[in-house]
Each structure stands twice: as C-alpha cells, then as structure tokens.
Amino acid sequence: MSDKLTEIMAWKRQEIAPSVRPVSLDELRSVDASLPRPPSLAEALRRPDGTLAVIAEIKRRSPSAGAIAAGISAREQALRYRAAGASALSILTDERYFGGTLADLREVTAHFRAEGPALPCLRKDFMVHPIQVLEAREAGASAILIIVRALDDEEIATLARAADAAGLDALFEVHTEAEVQRAQRHGARIIGVNNRDLAIFKTDLGLSERLIPLFRQHCIAVSESGIFTGADARRVRTAGANAILCGEALMKAPSPGDLIAAFRLP
C-alpha cells in the first residue's frame, strides 16, 4: 500500500470509529427490504448498444490534483452529468481528502427519486466496515467501492457479504495482477483498474491494457483515472473495458456532454 493510501486508510478508521458497531447481515437485508430499490450499477455498465459506459464522478478536490471545483453543488453536477448522457455516477463522500460528504450522496439520490430518471450512484469512499455499507444503502447508493490493496482478505470478504446483503453492487479496485486474482477469489463481478499509482501519483493507461485481459469472461471491466480524451477512452475500450470512471476531466469540462460523446465514439 502506498504512503498516501496508508495515511488515508488510517484516518478513515479513526474517523468512523465513533460510529462503528456490529452490523449483521440480517440487519442489512432488513434495511434493504424496507427501502426503495436503487438502480443497478452492473446493468447500467452493460450497454446493449456496445458503446462505452461512463461513470461520471463528482469530485471537488483530490490529493493528486488539488482543488478541482471546490464550491460545486453535488446535485447540480449530477444533473449536468445526467443530461450529458452519463451511465452512472461516482460520488465522493470523503471530506478530508476529497471534499465530499455523505450528504452529497443523499441529496443526489433523493432528487433522482423525486424527479427521475435515476442513475446508479457509487459511494466512492474508503470502505473498511459494514457500518459504511449500511450508510451507503440508507443514502440511496447502488454500489460501494472495495479497494483491494487497502484491505486484508477478511475485510474484503466482510464488505462483499455486507454489500450483497444490502442489495448493493461492489466495484473492486485493483492496481496489480495479484490484486486482480484476489478480487476474483472474492467473486468480484465488477473490477476497476486504477491507472493511477497512489505511491507516486503517476498515471499509466497501459495498466488497463495489461490487467483487463486477465479478468474472467463475464466480469465487468472499468478503467479508472487518467482518461481525458476520446483517444484515451478508445485505448482502454480496445483493451476490453466496458466502462470508464472519469472525474477530473469531466469536472473541468465546459461541456460534459461533448466529452462523454467523445468517450463513446468508436
């Protein structure tokens, strides 16, 4: 694990400590049954027309890019993305490093329920405990993030079971061949290759080209980070990506719709 990721994970464990309590699978199933069903992330990423799906990210800042769009409204940006043709949203809910909150996720999903159509929303955060999965489901998320390199196998299995019980998809994020193997051992159905090395903040799209061919046939492949142009998108699509996750470029784009259209061109 990189120094920055180690730092973030240590902080996340400290941050959630006051709210940590036992969360059973039965509790998660009960909460799932009591709430409106969120749209499926997996279904949104398998586009019947064969074009590249775009997970558009709401991200105010990051450790690598610094300030991106500090004062932006999550709801307004979500509406821009929906109008632009995004397949799904990724909403950062980490405040210290990324400037997001769980309230951003709640606001977006509540608006979608009131004024559809709804897009699937990934809770993009550093997940370490089922209490965060419960929060995600209650906030209207469709999926959670599982960062393979940040967790041991017991933690991964616990989060994966919790997501399944809560009716959520899980996006397993990987950066190495060994992490691909670990994700697949845990039954990952959606795997995202993070093209950014968090140790040195270098981005290499070649990582998607090397790792996506290792995925099992029916696994949904997502390429994350470092995708700024249509040429970048075509490169990872050729490598086998079903979808891309894009934040910084879309947050800065004068017209997100034009960029998303460029991403989807063959």
C-alpha positions as CSV (number, residue, x, y, z in Angstrom):
1,M,0.0,0.0,0.0
2,S,1.3,3.5,-0.9
3,D,2.2,6.0,1.8
4,K,-0.7,8.3,0.8
5,L,-3.2,5.4,0.8
6,T,-1.9,4.2,4.1
7,E,-2.4,7.7,5.5
8,I,-5.9,7.9,4.2
9,M,-6.9,4.4,5.4
10,A,-5.5,5.2,8.9
11,W,-7.5,8.4,9.0
12,K,-10.7,6.7,7.8
13,R,-10.5,4.0,10.5
14,Q,-10.1,6.8,13.0
15,E,-12.9,8.9,11.5
16,I,-15.5,6.2,11.6
17,A,-14.5,4.7,15.0
18,P,-17.2,6.6,16.9
19,S,-20.0,5.2,14.7
20,V,-18.7,1.6,14.5
21,R,-21.0,-1.1,15.9
22,P,-21.8,-4.7,15.0
23,V,-23.9,-4.8,11.8
24,S,-25.3,-8.2,10.9
25,L,-26.3,-9.5,7.5
26,D,-29.8,-9.8,8.8
27,E,-29.9,-6.1,9.6
28,L,-28.6,-5.2,6.2
29,R,-31.2,-7.4,4.5
30,S,-33.9,-5.9,6.6
31,V,-32.8,-2.3,5.7
32,D,-32.6,-3.3,2.0
33,A,-36.2,-4.7,2.1
34,S,-37.5,-1.6,3.7
35,L,-36.1,0.9,1.2
36,P,-36.8,1.7,-2.4
37,R,-34.6,-0.4,-4.8
38,P,-31.8,1.6,-6.3
39,P,-30.9,1.2,-10.0
40,S,-28.3,-1.5,-10.7
41,L,-24.8,-0.3,-11.4
42,A,-23.9,-3.6,-13.1
43,E,-26.9,-3.3,-15.5
44,A,-26.0,0.3,-16.3
45,L,-22.5,-0.6,-17.3
46,R,-23.5,-3.4,-19.7
47,R,-24.7,-1.1,-22.5
48,P,-26.8,-3.1,-25.1
49,D,-25.5,-0.9,-28.0
50,G,-21.9,-1.9,-27.2
51,T,-20.8,1.6,-26.5
52,L,-18.5,2.5,-23.6
53,A,-20.4,3.3,-20.4
54,V,-19.3,6.4,-18.5
55,I,-19.3,6.6,-14.7
56,A,-19.1,10.4,-14.1
57,E,-17.5,11.4,-10.9
58,I,-18.4,14.3,-8.6
59,K,-15.1,15.3,-7.0
60,R,-14.3,18.7,-5.5
61,R,-10.6,18.0,-4.9
62,S,-8.1,15.2,-4.6
63,P,-4.6,14.7,-3.2
64,S,-3.1,14.4,-6.7
65,A,-5.0,17.3,-8.4
66,G,-5.6,19.6,-5.5
67,A,-8.7,21.8,-5.8
68,I,-10.9,20.9,-8.8
69,A,-14.3,22.5,-8.2
70,A,-14.3,23.4,-4.5
71,G,-17.8,25.0,-4.2
72,I,-19.8,23.0,-6.7
73,S,-23.2,21.6,-5.8
74,A,-23.3,17.8,-6.0
75,R,-27.0,17.9,-7.1
76,E,-26.4,20.4,-9.9
77,Q,-23.3,18.5,-11.1
78,A,-25.3,15.2,-11.0
79,L,-28.0,16.9,-13.2
80,R,-25.4,18.1,-15.6
81,Y,-24.0,14.6,-15.9
82,R,-27.4,13.0,-16.4
83,A,-28.2,15.5,-19.1
84,A,-24.8,14.8,-20.7
85,G,-25.6,11.1,-21.0
86,A,-23.6,9.5,-18.2
87,S,-24.4,5.9,-17.4
88,A,-23.8,6.2,-13.7
89,L,-22.3,8.5,-11.1
90,S,-19.5,8.2,-8.6
91,I,-19.9,10.4,-5.6
92,L,-17.0,11.1,-3.3
93,T,-18.2,11.0,0.3
94,D,-14.8,11.5,1.9
95,E,-14.5,15.1,3.2
96,R,-10.9,15.4,4.5
97,Y,-9.1,14.4,1.2
98,F,-11.8,14.8,-1.5
99,G,-14.2,17.5,-0.2
100,G,-17.3,15.3,-0.3
101,T,-19.8,14.2,2.2
102,L,-22.5,11.5,2.7
103,A,-25.0,14.4,2.5
104,D,-23.9,14.8,-1.2
105,L,-25.0,11.2,-1.9
106,R,-28.3,11.6,-0.1
107,E,-29.1,14.9,-1.9
108,V,-28.4,13.4,-5.3
109,T,-30.4,10.2,-4.8
110,A,-33.3,12.0,-3.1
111,H,-33.6,14.3,-6.1
112,F,-33.5,11.4,-8.5
113,R,-36.2,9.6,-6.6
114,A,-38.4,12.7,-6.7
115,E,-37.6,13.7,-10.3
116,G,-36.4,10.7,-12.2
117,P,-34.9,9.1,-14.1
118,A,-32.4,7.9,-11.6
119,L,-28.8,7.0,-12.4
120,P,-26.9,4.4,-10.3
121,C,-24.7,6.0,-7.7
122,L,-21.4,4.6,-6.4
123,R,-20.5,5.6,-2.9
124,K,-16.8,6.4,-3.6
125,D,-15.1,6.2,-0.2
126,F,-12.5,4.2,1.7
127,M,-14.6,1.3,3.0
128,V,-13.4,-0.6,6.0
129,H,-16.5,-1.6,8.0
130,P,-20.1,-2.8,7.3
131,I,-21.5,0.3,9.0
132,Q,-20.3,2.3,5.9
133,V,-22.2,-0.2,3.7
134,L,-25.4,0.4,5.8
135,E,-24.9,4.2,5.5
136,A,-24.5,3.8,1.7
137,R,-27.7,1.8,1.4
138,E,-29.6,4.2,3.6
139,A,-28.3,7.1,1.5
140,G,-29.6,5.6,-1.7
141,A,-26.4,4.3,-3.2
142,S,-26.4,1.5,-5.8
143,A,-22.8,0.3,-5.1
144,I,-19.8,0.6,-2.9
145,L,-16.1,0.7,-3.6
146,I,-13.7,-2.0,-2.3
147,I,-10.0,-1.1,-2.7
148,V,-8.3,-4.4,-2.7
149,R,-4.8,-3.2,-1.8
150,A,-6.1,-1.3,1.2
151,L,-7.7,-4.4,2.9
152,D,-6.9,-7.8,4.1
153,D,-8.9,-10.8,2.8
154,E,-11.1,-11.0,5.8
155,E,-12.1,-7.3,5.4
156,I,-12.8,-7.8,1.7
157,A,-15.0,-10.8,2.4
158,T,-16.9,-9.0,5.1
159,L,-17.5,-5.9,2.9
160,A,-18.5,-8.1,-0.1
161,R,-21.0,-10.0,2.0
162,A,-22.4,-6.8,3.5
163,A,-22.9,-5.3,0.1
164,D,-24.6,-8.4,-1.2
165,A,-27.0,-8.5,1.8
166,A,-27.7,-4.8,1.4
167,G,-28.6,-5.2,-2.2
168,L,-25.6,-3.2,-3.5
169,D,-23.1,-3.9,-6.2
170,A,-19.4,-3.7,-5.3
171,L,-16.7,-2.2,-7.5
172,F,-13.4,-3.9,-6.7
173,E,-10.5,-1.6,-7.4
174,V,-7.2,-3.1,-8.4
175,H,-3.7,-2.0,-9.4
176,T,-1.7,-5.2,-9.9
177,E,-2.1,-8.7,-11.3
178,A,-2.1,-10.1,-7.7
179,E,-4.9,-7.8,-6.8
180,V,-6.9,-9.0,-9.8
181,Q,-6.5,-12.5,-8.6
182,R,-7.6,-11.6,-5.1
183,A,-10.7,-9.7,-6.3
184,Q,-11.7,-12.7,-8.4
185,R,-11.2,-15.1,-5.5
186,H,-13.8,-13.0,-3.7
187,G,-16.3,-13.3,-6.5
188,A,-15.9,-9.8,-7.9
189,R,-18.4,-9.1,-10.7
190,I,-17.2,-5.5,-11.4
191,I,-13.5,-4.8,-11.3
192,G,-11.9,-1.4,-11.8
193,V,-8.3,-0.8,-12.8
194,N,-7.0,2.3,-11.1
195,N,-4.5,3.6,-13.7
196,R,-3.0,6.0,-11.1
197,D,-0.2,4.7,-8.8
198,L,-1.0,6.3,-5.5
199,A,2.6,5.9,-4.4
200,I,4.0,8.3,-7.0
201,F,0.8,9.7,-8.5
202,K,1.8,8.6,-11.9
203,T,-0.9,7.6,-14.4
204,D,-0.4,4.8,-16.9
205,L,-3.2,3.7,-19.2
206,G,-1.0,0.7,-20.1
207,L,-2.1,-0.8,-16.7
208,S,-5.6,-1.3,-18.0
209,E,-4.2,-2.8,-21.1
210,R,-2.2,-5.3,-19.1
211,L,-4.8,-6.2,-16.4
212,I,-8.2,-6.2,-18.1
213,P,-7.3,-9.2,-20.3
214,L,-6.8,-11.1,-17.0
215,F,-10.4,-10.6,-15.9
216,R,-12.9,-13.5,-16.2
217,Q,-15.1,-13.5,-19.2
218,H,-18.3,-12.2,-17.6
219,C,-16.6,-9.7,-15.3
220,I,-17.5,-6.0,-16.0
221,A,-14.2,-4.1,-16.6
222,V,-13.9,-0.5,-15.6
223,S,-10.8,1.7,-16.4
224,E,-10.3,4.4,-13.8
225,S,-8.2,7.6,-13.8
226,G,-6.1,9.3,-16.4
227,I,-8.8,9.4,-19.1
228,F,-9.1,12.8,-20.6
229,T,-9.8,12.4,-24.3
230,G,-11.6,10.3,-26.7
231,A,-8.3,8.7,-27.7
232,D,-7.7,7.7,-24.1
233,A,-11.2,6.1,-23.9
234,R,-10.7,4.3,-27.2
235,R,-7.4,2.9,-25.9
236,V,-8.9,1.3,-22.8
237,R,-12.0,0.2,-24.7
238,T,-9.8,-1.7,-27.1
239,A,-8.2,-3.3,-24.1
240,G,-11.6,-4.7,-23.1
241,A,-13.1,-2.0,-20.8
242,N,-16.9,-2.0,-20.6
243,A,-16.8,1.4,-18.8
244,I,-14.6,4.2,-17.7
245,L,-14.7,6.2,-14.5
246,C,-13.8,9.8,-15.1
247,G,-13.7,12.6,-12.6
248,E,-11.2,15.4,-13.1
249,A,-11.7,15.9,-16.8
250,L,-15.5,15.9,-16.6
251,M,-15.5,18.3,-13.6
252,K,-13.4,20.7,-15.5
253,A,-15.1,20.3,-18.9
254,P,-17.0,23.3,-20.2
255,S,-19.4,20.8,-21.8
256,P,-19.5,17.4,-20.1
257,G,-21.8,16.2,-22.9
258,D,-19.3,16.8,-25.6
259,L,-16.6,14.9,-23.6
260,I,-18.9,12.0,-22.9
261,A,-19.8,11.8,-26.5
262,A,-16.1,11.8,-27.4
263,F,-15.6,8.9,-25.0
264,R,-18.2,6.8,-26.6
265,L,-17.2,7.3,-30.2
266,P,-15.9,4.0,-31.8
